[in-house]
Amino acid sequence: MNSVEERKEFLRRIIESFDLIKKLLKEKAICEEDKIVVFDPPFTLHILRNQGCIYLYHNDEELGYLSLENYNFCDAEAEVVMDSWLKTLTSFGFRRYIVKRR
């Protein structure tokens, strides 16, 4: 992913479609009112609607976060994993795949 603005746009789209993503992932993630925890071993992704941010963890260690105001990654691998999830969660293919499987 090339720019901070591009990441923020992906995040904005994820937050706007939070309820749909939660519905699609209800059997594959821990879904709470304003939080979705996605398991992608060895990583865990925490999507927090009210805070408008996403955190990436390896076990209990925070590897990175993205908010509409800021972002930080501990290394290039964490950045690649986050970017991959941003693209996945906003792609129509993701939604179509989940819906087809039901």
N, CA, C and O atoms as a printed pandas DataFrame, in Angstrom:
     atom_number atom_name residue_name chain_id  residue_number  x_coord  y_coord  z_coord
0              1         N          MET        A               1    0.860   -1.163    0.000
1              2        CA          MET        A               1    0.000    0.000    0.000
2              3         C          MET        A               1    0.905    1.225    0.000
3              4         O          MET        A               1    1.927    1.251    0.687
4              5         N          ASN        A               2    0.534    2.216   -0.757
5              6        CA          ASN        A               2    1.438    3.323   -0.995
6              7         C          ASN        A               2    1.355    4.458    0.010
7              8         O          ASN        A               2    2.383    5.041    0.355
8              9         N          SER        A               3    0.187    4.783    0.481
9             10        CA          SER        A               3    0.089    6.033    1.225
10            11         C          SER        A               3   -0.716    5.901    2.507
11            12         O          SER        A               3   -1.520    4.987    2.692
12            13         N          VAL        A               4   -0.459    6.852    3.370
13            14        CA          VAL        A               4   -1.217    6.955    4.614
14            15         C          VAL        A               4   -2.690    7.191    4.292
15            16         O          VAL        A               4   -3.570    6.604    4.921
16            17         N          GLU        A               5   -2.951    8.043    3.322
17            18        CA          GLU        A               5   -4.334    8.357    2.952
18            19         C          GLU        A               5   -5.069    7.123    2.439
19            20         O          GLU        A               5   -6.258    6.952    2.705
20            21         N          GLU        A               6   -4.371    6.273    1.710
21            22        CA          GLU        A               6   -4.992    5.047    1.210
22            23         C          GLU        A               6   -5.369    4.125    2.372
23            24         O          GLU        A               6   -6.459    3.554    2.382
24            25         N          ARG        A               7   -4.481    3.981    3.337
25            26        CA          ARG        A               7   -4.786    3.166    4.526
26            27         C          ARG        A               7   -5.980    3.740    5.284
27            28         O          ARG        A               7   -6.866    2.999    5.710
28            29         N          LYS        A               8   -6.000    5.037    5.446
29            30        CA          LYS        A               8   -7.109    5.679    6.161
30            31         C          LYS        A               8   -8.434    5.464    5.434
31            32         O          LYS        A               8   -9.470    5.280    6.073
32            33         N          GLU        A               9   -8.404    5.487    4.112
33            34        CA          GLU        A               9   -9.623    5.247    3.334
34            35         C          GLU        A               9  -10.108    3.813    3.533
35            36         O          GLU        A               9  -11.307    3.583    3.693
36            37         N          PHE        A              10   -9.189    2.848    3.525
37            38        CA          PHE        A              10   -9.567    1.460    3.795
38            39         C          PHE        A              10  -10.177    1.347    5.191
39            40         O          PHE        A              10  -11.210    0.700    5.365
40            41         N          LEU        A              11   -9.548    1.967    6.178
41            42        CA          LEU        A              11  -10.062    1.917    7.550
42            43         C          LEU        A              11  -11.449    2.553    7.628
43            44         O          LEU        A              11  -12.348    2.001    8.263
44            45         N          ARG        A              12  -11.626    3.689    6.997
45            46        CA          ARG        A              12  -12.932    4.356    7.008
46            47         C          ARG        A              12  -14.008    3.426    6.440
47            48         O          ARG        A              12  -15.104    3.334    6.992
48            49         N          ARG        A              13  -13.697    2.743    5.347
49            50        CA          ARG        A              13  -14.657    1.816    4.736
50            51         C          ARG        A              13  -14.953    0.634    5.657
51            52         O          ARG        A              13  -16.092    0.171    5.727
52            53         N          ILE        A              14  -13.941    0.147    6.359
53            54        CA          ILE        A              14  -14.139   -0.969    7.295
54            55         C          ILE        A              14  -15.045   -0.531    8.445
55            56         O          ILE        A              14  -15.973   -1.252    8.814
56            57         N          ILE        A              15  -14.782    0.632    9.005
57            58        CA          ILE        A              15  -15.597    1.131   10.120
58            59         C          ILE        A              15  -17.036    1.371    9.651
59            60         O          ILE        A              15  -17.980    1.061   10.378
60            61         N          GLU        A              16  -17.207    1.913    8.458
61            62        CA          GLU        A              16  -18.555    2.160    7.932
62            63         C          GLU        A              16  -19.330    0.866    7.703
63            64         O          GLU        A              16  -20.553    0.846    7.841
64            65         N          SER        A              17  -18.636   -0.208    7.358
65            66        CA          SER        A              17  -19.320   -1.485    7.098
66            67         C          SER        A              17  -19.116   -2.475    8.246
67            68         O          SER        A              17  -19.200   -3.687    8.052
68            69         N          PHE        A              18  -18.849   -1.950    9.434
69            70        CA          PHE        A              18  -18.562   -2.775   10.606
70            71         C          PHE        A              18  -19.646   -3.822   10.858
71            72         O          PHE        A              18  -19.334   -4.993   11.077
72            73         N          ASP        A              19  -20.906   -3.415   10.830
73            74        CA          ASP        A              19  -21.993   -4.358   11.123
74            75         C          ASP        A              19  -22.062   -5.484   10.097
75            76         O          ASP        A              19  -22.317   -6.634   10.454
76            77         N          LEU        A              20  -21.839   -5.163    8.841
77            78        CA          LEU        A              20  -21.829   -6.198    7.806
78            79         C          LEU        A              20  -20.648   -7.147    8.003
79            80         O          LEU        A              20  -20.806   -8.365    7.914
80            81         N          ILE        A              21  -19.480   -6.598    8.267
81            82        CA          ILE        A              21  -18.292   -7.436    8.501
82            83         C          ILE        A              21  -18.527   -8.330    9.711
83            84         O          ILE        A              21  -18.183   -9.512    9.693
84            85         N          LYS        A              22  -19.108   -7.766   10.754
85            86        CA          LYS        A              22  -19.408   -8.549   11.958
86            87         C          LYS        A              22  -20.351   -9.701   11.633
87            88         O          LYS        A              22  -20.151  -10.820   12.105
88            89         N          LYS        A              23  -21.359   -9.437   10.845
89            90        CA          LYS        A              23  -22.309  -10.480   10.453
90            91         C          LYS        A              23  -21.611  -11.561    9.619
91            92         O          LYS        A              23  -21.851  -12.752    9.821
92            93         N          LEU        A              24  -20.763  -11.154    8.699
93            94        CA          LEU        A              24  -20.066  -12.104    7.836
94            95         C          LEU        A              24  -19.067  -12.970    8.600
95            96         O          LEU        A              24  -18.839  -14.126    8.244
96            97         N          LEU        A              25  -18.474  -12.405    9.650
97            98        CA          LEU        A              25  -17.432  -13.119   10.392
98            99         C          LEU        A              25  -17.920  -13.761   11.684
99           100         O          LEU        A              25  -17.107  -14.265   12.459
100          101         N          LYS        A              26  -19.224  -13.756   11.933
101          102        CA          LYS        A              26  -19.723  -14.191   13.238
102          103         C          LYS        A              26  -19.313  -15.607   13.618
103          104         O          LYS        A              26  -19.212  -15.910   14.807
104          105         N          GLU        A              27  -19.075  -16.482   12.647
105          106        CA          GLU        A              27  -18.656  -17.847   12.962
106          107         C          GLU        A              27  -17.146  -18.028   12.886
107          108         O          GLU        A              27  -16.635  -19.101   13.205
108          109         N          LYS        A              28  -16.433  -16.996   12.471
109          110        CA          LYS        A              28  -14.998  -17.111   12.272
110          111         C          LYS        A              28  -14.196  -16.163   13.158
111          112         O          LYS        A              28  -12.967  -16.144   13.100
112          113         N          ALA        A              29  -14.886  -15.381   13.972
113          114        CA          ALA        A              29  -14.219  -14.386   14.805
114          115         C          ALA        A              29  -15.022  -14.194   16.084
115          116         O          ALA        A              29  -16.147  -14.680   16.207
116          117         N          ILE        A              30  -14.432  -13.485   17.023
117          118        CA          ILE        A              30  -15.163  -13.078   18.221
118          119         C          ILE        A              30  -15.769  -11.720   17.904
119          120         O          ILE        A              30  -15.047  -10.754   17.657
120          121         N          CYS        A              31  -17.079  -11.651   17.912
121          122        CA          CYS        A              31  -17.783  -10.427   17.535
122          123         C          CYS        A              31  -18.557   -9.894   18.728
123          124         O          CYS        A              31  -19.441  -10.562   19.265
124          125         N          GLU        A              32  -18.213   -8.692   19.128
125          126        CA          GLU        A              32  -18.906   -8.006   20.205
126          127         C          GLU        A              32  -19.597   -6.785   19.614
127          128         O          GLU        A              32  -19.515   -6.537   18.411
128          129         N          GLU        A              33  -20.271   -6.031   20.458
129          130        CA          GLU        A              33  -21.023   -4.871   19.985
130          131         C          GLU        A              33  -20.160   -3.927   19.138
131          132         O          GLU        A              33  -20.555   -3.549   18.036
132          133         N          ASP        A              34  -19.002   -3.553   19.643
133          134        CA          ASP        A              34  -18.155   -2.578   18.951
134          135         C          ASP        A              34  -16.736   -3.081   18.716
135          136         O          ASP        A              34  -15.811   -2.288   18.539
136          137         N          LYS        A              35  -16.567   -4.404   18.716
137          138        CA          LYS        A              35  -15.232   -4.983   18.550
138          139         C          LYS        A              35  -15.340   -6.316   17.819
139          140         O          LYS        A              35  -16.226   -7.125   18.094
140          141         N          ILE        A              36  -14.421   -6.526   16.885
141          142        CA          ILE        A              36  -14.292   -7.811   16.203
142          143         C          ILE        A              36  -12.850   -8.259   16.373
143          144         O          ILE        A              36  -11.922   -7.493   16.113
144          145         N          VAL        A              37  -12.661   -9.496   16.808
145          146        CA          VAL        A              37  -11.320  -10.067   16.940
146          147         C          VAL        A              37  -11.206  -11.195   15.925
147          148         O          VAL        A              37  -11.916  -12.197   16.005
148          149         N          VAL        A              38  -10.302  -11.014   14.973
149          150        CA          VAL        A              38  -10.097  -11.972   13.889
150          151         C          VAL        A              38   -8.797  -12.721   14.149
151          152         O          VAL        A              38   -7.763  -12.110   14.417
152          153         N          PHE        A              39   -8.854  -14.049   14.069
153          154        CA          PHE        A              39   -7.676  -14.876   14.297
154          155         C          PHE        A              39   -7.077  -15.297   12.968
155          156         O          PHE        A              39   -7.743  -15.917   12.139
156          157         N          ASP        A              40   -5.823  -14.958   12.778
157          158        CA          ASP        A              40   -5.062  -15.288   11.577
158          159         C          ASP        A              40   -3.691  -15.755   12.053
159          160         O          ASP        A              40   -2.694  -15.050   11.897
160          161         N          PRO        A              41   -3.652  -16.985   12.649
161          162        CA          PRO        A              41   -2.419  -17.434   13.301
162          163         C          PRO        A              41   -1.178  -17.224   12.438
163          164         O          PRO        A              41   -1.162  -17.551   11.252
164          165         N          PRO        A              42   -0.158  -16.680   13.052
165          166        CA          PRO        A              42    0.035  -16.373   14.474
166          167         C          PRO        A              42   -0.438  -14.977   14.878
167          168         O          PRO        A              42   -0.099  -14.502   15.962
168          169         N          PHE        A              43   -1.212  -14.318   14.024
169          170        CA          PHE        A              43   -1.639  -12.948   14.287
170          171         C          PHE        A              43   -3.095  -12.886   14.745
171          172         O          PHE        A              43   -3.885  -13.797   14.496
172          173         N          THR        A              44   -3.424  -11.787   15.419
173          174        CA          THR        A              44   -4.791  -11.482   15.812
174          175         C          THR        A              44   -5.054  -10.027   15.443
175          176         O          THR        A              44   -4.234   -9.148   15.711
176          177         N          LEU        A              45   -6.194   -9.787   14.832
177          178        CA          LEU        A              45   -6.583   -8.452   14.404
178          179         C          LEU        A              45   -7.765   -8.001   15.252
179          180         O          LEU        A              45   -8.759   -8.720   15.357
180          181         N          HIS        A              46   -7.671   -6.830   15.851
181          182        CA          HIS        A              46   -8.748   -6.267   16.668
182          183         C          HIS        A              46   -9.288   -5.034   15.947
183          184         O          HIS        A              46   -8.571   -4.052   15.756
184          185         N          ILE        A              47  -10.541   -5.093   15.556
185          186        CA          ILE        A              47  -11.196   -3.969   14.886
186          187         C          ILE        A              47  -12.109   -3.318   15.917
187          188         O          ILE        A              47  -13.035   -3.954   16.420
188          189         N          LEU        A              48  -11.852   -2.057   16.231
189          190        CA          LEU        A              48  -12.589   -1.342   17.273
190          191         C          LEU        A              48  -13.377   -0.195   16.647
191          192         O          LEU        A              48  -12.813    0.831   16.268
192          193         N          ARG        A              49  -14.680   -0.387   16.547
193          194        CA          ARG        A              49  -15.529    0.605   15.876
194          195         C          ARG        A              49  -15.523    1.946   16.608
195          196         O          ARG        A              49  -15.286    2.980   15.984
196          197         N          ASN        A              50  -15.776    1.952   17.898
197          198        CA          ASN        A              50  -15.898    3.216   18.631
198          199         C          ASN        A              50  -14.609    4.019   18.644
199          200         O          ASN        A              50  -14.641    5.250   18.635
200          201         N          GLN        A              51  -13.480    3.333   18.664
201          202        CA          GLN        A              51  -12.191    4.027   18.646
202          203         C          GLN        A              51  -11.745    4.332   17.220
203          204         O          GLN        A              51  -10.828    5.126   17.009
204          205         N          GLY        A              52  -12.393    3.702   16.241
205          206        CA          GLY        A              52  -12.043    3.932   14.845
206          207         C          GLY        A              52  -10.635    3.488   14.519
207          208         O          GLY        A              52   -9.879    4.202   13.860
208          209         N          CYS        A              53  -10.285    2.284   14.995
209          210        CA          CYS        A              53   -8.922    1.819   14.764
210          211         C          CYS        A              53   -8.854    0.298   14.668
211          212         O          CYS        A              53   -9.797   -0.416   15.006
212          213         N          ILE        A              54   -7.707   -0.165   14.196
213          214        CA          ILE        A              54   -7.422   -1.590   14.090
214          215         C          ILE        A              54   -6.051   -1.828   14.712
215          216         O          ILE        A              54   -5.097   -1.100   14.439
216          217         N          TYR        A              55   -5.968   -2.857   15.552
217          218        CA          TYR        A              55   -4.703   -3.264   16.162
218          219         C          TYR        A              55   -4.323   -4.637   15.644
219          220         O          TYR        A              55   -5.185   -5.487   15.419
220          221         N          LEU        A              56   -3.033   -4.849   15.454
221          222        CA          LEU        A              56   -2.498   -6.137   15.034
222          223         C          LEU        A              56   -1.612   -6.670   16.153
223          224         O          LEU        A              56   -0.713   -5.977   16.630
224          225         N          TYR        A              57   -1.874   -7.912   16.568
225          226        CA          TYR        A              57   -1.112   -8.539   17.655
226          227         C          TYR        A              57   -0.494   -9.848   17.203
227          228         O          TYR        A              57   -0.999  -10.525   16.306
228          229         N          HIS        A              58    0.608  -10.185   17.845
229          230        CA          HIS        A              58    1.199  -11.527   17.780
230          231         C          HIS        A              58    1.223  -11.987   19.225
231          232         O          HIS        A              58    1.970  -11.449   20.042
232          233         N          ASN        A              59    0.402  -12.990   19.543
233          234        CA          ASN        A              59    0.146  -13.359   20.936
234          235         C          ASN        A              59   -0.356  -12.117   21.656
235          236         O          ASN        A              59   -1.364  -11.548   21.238
236          237         N          ASP        A              60    0.297  -11.677   22.708
237          238        CA          ASP        A              60   -0.148  -10.480   23.429
238          239         C          ASP        A              60    0.658   -9.243   23.064
239          240         O          ASP        A              60    0.462   -8.181   23.654
240          241         N          GLU        A              61    1.558   -9.367   22.104
241          242        CA          GLU        A              61    2.426   -8.256   21.722
242          243         C          GLU        A              61    1.794   -7.455   20.581
243          244         O          GLU        A              61    1.461   -8.001   19.529
244          245         N          GLU        A              62    1.640   -6.164   20.811
245          246        CA          GLU        A              62    1.098   -5.300   19.765
246          247         C          GLU        A              62    2.166   -5.065   18.699
247          248         O          GLU        A              62    3.268   -4.603   18.995
248          249         N          LEU        A              63    1.821   -5.391   17.457
249          250        CA          LEU        A              63    2.752   -5.208   16.346
250          251         C          LEU        A              63    2.475   -3.936   15.559
251          252         O          LEU        A              63    3.360   -3.404   14.889
252          253         N          GLY        A              64    1.243   -3.457   15.645
253          254        CA          GLY        A              64    0.916   -2.251   14.910
254          255         C          GLY        A              64   -0.515   -1.828   15.132
255          256         O          GLY        A              64   -1.341   -2.586   15.640
256          257         N          TYR        A              65   -0.787   -0.600   14.739
257          258        CA          TYR        A              65   -2.156   -0.099   14.804
258          259         C          TYR        A              65   -2.362    0.929   13.701
259          260         O          TYR        A              65   -1.417    1.515   13.173
260          261         N          LEU        A              66   -3.608    1.118   13.381
261          262        CA          LEU        A              66   -4.001    2.102   12.380
262          263         C          LEU        A              66   -5.252    2.794   12.884
263          264         O          LEU        A              66   -6.231    2.143   13.248
264          265         N          SER        A              67   -5.212    4.113   12.903
265          266        CA          SER        A              67   -6.404    4.898   13.219
266          267         C          SER        A              67   -6.550    5.954   12.132
267          268         O          SER        A              67   -5.693    6.070   11.256
268          269         N          LEU        A              68   -7.611    6.707   12.186
269          270        CA          LEU        A              68   -7.805    7.757   11.190
270          271         C          LEU        A              68   -6.828    8.910   11.386
271          272         O          LEU        A              68   -6.632    9.718   10.478
272          273         N          GLU        A              69   -6.216    8.991   12.561
273          274        CA          GLU        A              69   -5.276   10.060   12.846
274          275         C          GLU        A              69   -3.818    9.639   12.722
275          276         O          GLU        A              69   -2.953   10.471   12.448
276          277         N          ASN        A              70   -3.537    8.340   12.924
277          278        CA          ASN        A              70   -2.148    7.917   13.053
278          279         C          ASN        A              70   -2.013    6.434   12.740
279          280         O          ASN        A              70   -3.008    5.714   12.661
280          281         N          TYR        A              71   -0.800    5.994   12.566
281          282        CA          TYR        A              71   -0.516    4.564   12.441
282          283         C          TYR        A              71    0.910    4.301   12.892
283          284         O          TYR        A              71    1.749    5.202   12.901
284          285         N          ASN        A              72    1.175    3.054   13.267
285          286        CA          ASN        A              72    2.516    2.655   13.677
286          287         C          ASN        A              72    2.638    1.148   13.517
287          288         O          ASN        A              72    1.731    0.402   13.888
288          289         N          PHE        A              73    3.750    0.705   12.968
289          290        CA          PHE        A              73    4.041   -0.716   12.817
290          291         C          PHE        A              73    5.436   -0.972   13.348
291          292         O          PHE        A              73    6.334   -0.149   13.172
292          293         N          CYS        A              74    5.622   -2.122   14.003
293          294        CA          CYS        A              74    6.931   -2.432   14.571
294          295         C          CYS        A              74    7.941   -2.816   13.500
295          296         O          CYS        A              74    9.144   -2.626   13.683
296          297         N          ASP        A              75    7.457   -3.360   12.375
297          298        CA          ASP        A              75    8.366   -3.741   11.291
298          299         C          ASP        A              75    7.600   -3.878    9.981
299          300         O          ASP        A              75    6.379   -3.727    9.941
300          301         N          ALA        A              76    8.329   -4.162    8.924
301          302        CA          ALA        A              76    7.727   -4.256    7.589
302          303         C          ALA        A              76    6.749   -5.420    7.485
303          304         O          ALA        A              76    5.746   -5.315    6.779
304          305         N          GLU        A              77    7.021   -6.533    8.177
305          306        CA          GLU        A              77    6.108   -7.680    8.119
306          307         C          GLU        A              77    4.740   -7.317    8.700
307          308         O          GLU        A              77    3.707   -7.659    8.125
308          309         N          ALA        A              78    4.739   -6.629    9.832
309          310        CA          ALA        A              78    3.473   -6.208   10.445
310          311         C          ALA        A              78    2.709   -5.279    9.506
311          312         O          ALA        A              78    1.484   -5.360    9.409
312          313         N          GLU        A              79    3.417   -4.415    8.831
313          314        CA          GLU        A              79    2.793   -3.497    7.880
314          315         C          GLU        A              79    2.153   -4.263    6.721
315          316         O          GLU        A              79    1.050   -3.928    6.287
316          317         N          VAL        A              80    2.839   -5.285    6.223
317          318        CA          VAL        A              80    2.311   -6.102    5.124
318          319         C          VAL        A              80    1.064   -6.872    5.570
319          320         O          VAL        A              80    0.084   -6.945    4.829
320          321         N          VAL        A              81    1.096   -7.446    6.775
321          322        CA          VAL        A              81   -0.058   -8.195    7.289
322          323         C          VAL        A              81   -1.261   -7.260    7.442
323          324         O          VAL        A              81   -2.375   -7.609    7.050
324          325         N          MET        A              82   -1.038   -6.082    8.010
325          326        CA          MET        A              82   -2.131   -5.114    8.175
326          327         C          MET        A              82   -2.694   -4.704    6.816
327          328         O          MET        A              82   -3.910   -4.673    6.630
328          329         N          ASP        A              83   -1.817   -4.392    5.876
329          330        CA          ASP        A              83   -2.279   -3.987    4.546
330          331         C          ASP        A              83   -3.088   -5.092    3.880
331          332         O          ASP        A              83   -4.083   -4.822    3.209
332          333         N          SER        A              84   -2.663   -6.321    4.066
333          334        CA          SER        A              84   -3.381   -7.459    3.495
334          335         C          SER        A              84   -4.796   -7.545    4.067
335          336         O          SER        A              84   -5.754   -7.766    3.325
336          337         N          TRP        A              85   -4.929   -7.372    5.374
337          338        CA          TRP        A              85   -6.248   -7.408    5.997
338          339         C          TRP        A              85   -7.110   -6.221    5.576
339          340         O          TRP        A              85   -8.318   -6.370    5.388
340          341         N          LEU        A              86   -6.509   -5.056    5.429
341          342        CA          LEU        A              86   -7.276   -3.894    4.971
342          343         C          LEU        A              86   -7.889   -4.170    3.602
343          344         O          LEU        A              86   -9.062   -3.877    3.368
344          345         N          LYS        A              87   -7.098   -4.728    2.714
345          346        CA          LYS        A              87   -7.591   -5.050    1.367
346          347         C          LYS        A              87   -8.646   -6.148    1.420
347          348         O          LYS        A              87   -9.667   -6.065    0.736
348          349         N          THR        A              88   -8.406   -7.168    2.224
349          350        CA          THR        A              88   -9.342   -8.292    2.320
350          351         C          THR        A              88  -10.701   -7.847    2.844
351          352         O          THR        A              88  -11.734   -8.193    2.272
352          353         N          LEU        A              89  -10.701   -7.087    3.922
353          354        CA          LEU        A              89  -11.959   -6.692    4.561
354          355         C          LEU        A              89  -12.776   -5.703    3.739
355          356         O          LEU        A              89  -13.964   -5.515    4.000
356          357         N          THR        A              90  -12.158   -5.077    2.758
357          358        CA          THR        A              90  -12.888   -4.121    1.925
358          359         C          THR        A              90  -13.166   -4.652    0.521
359          360         O          THR        A              90  -13.741   -3.944   -0.306
360          361         N          SER        A              91  -12.768   -5.880    0.248
361          362        CA          SER        A              91  -12.959   -6.411   -1.105
362          363         C          SER        A              91  -14.335   -7.052   -1.255
363          364         O          SER        A              91  -14.850   -7.661   -0.317
364          365         N          PHE        A              92  -14.913   -6.916   -2.415
365          366        CA          PHE        A              92  -16.197   -7.553   -2.696
366          367         C          PHE        A              92  -16.034   -9.061   -2.766
367          368         O          PHE        A              92  -16.959   -9.797   -2.423
368          369         N          GLY        A              93  -14.886   -9.530   -3.199
369          370        CA          GLY        A              93  -14.624  -10.966   -3.254
370          371         C          GLY        A              93  -14.726  -11.607   -1.887
371          372         O          GLY        A              93  -15.225  -12.725   -1.762
372          373         N          PHE        A              94  -14.261  -10.916   -0.863
373          374        CA          PHE        A              94  -14.340  -11.399    0.516
374          375         C          PHE        A              94  -15.797  -11.590    0.911
375          376         O          PHE        A              94  -16.166  -12.634    1.449
376          377         N          ARG        A              95  -16.608  -10.605    0.649
377          378        CA          ARG        A              95  -18.020  -10.682    1.031
378          379         C          ARG        A              95  -18.744  -11.760    0.241
379          380         O          ARG        A              95  -19.561  -12.499    0.791
380          381         N          ARG        A              96  -18.447  -11.848   -1.033
381          382        CA          ARG        A              96  -19.085  -12.852   -1.876
382          383         C          ARG        A              96  -18.682  -14.252   -1.423
383          384         O          ARG        A              96  -19.524  -15.149   -1.378
384          385         N          TYR        A              97  -17.413  -14.452   -1.088
385          386        CA          TYR        A              97  -16.920  -15.755   -0.638
386          387         C          TYR        A              97  -17.624  -16.182    0.645
387          388         O          TYR        A              97  -18.077  -17.322    0.755
388          389         N          ILE        A              98  -17.719  -15.283    1.606
389          390        CA          ILE        A              98  -18.353  -15.606    2.884
390          391         C          ILE        A              98  -19.831  -15.941    2.669
391          392         O          ILE        A              98  -20.328  -16.917    3.231
392          393         N          VAL        A              99  -20.528  -15.153    1.875
393          394        CA          VAL        A              99  -21.954  -15.374    1.643
394          395         C          VAL        A              99  -22.179  -16.698    0.912
395          396         O          VAL        A              99  -23.112  -17.427    1.251
396          397         N          LYS        A             100  -21.356  -17.026   -0.075
397          398        CA          LYS        A             100  -21.502  -18.276   -0.827
398          399         C          LYS        A             100  -21.356  -19.498    0.065
399          400         O          LYS        A             100  -22.043  -20.498   -0.143
400          401         N          ARG        A             101  -20.479  -19.435    1.045
401          402        CA          ARG        A             101  -20.197  -20.585    1.892
402          403         C          ARG        A             101  -21.360  -20.938    2.784
403          404         O          ARG        A             101  -21.395  -22.046    3.318
404          405         N          ARG        A             102  -22.301  -20.061    2.969
405          406        CA          ARG        A             102  -23.430  -20.318    3.879
406          407         C          ARG        A             102  -24.501  -21.081    3.232
407          408         O          ARG        A             102  -25.517  -21.377    3.862
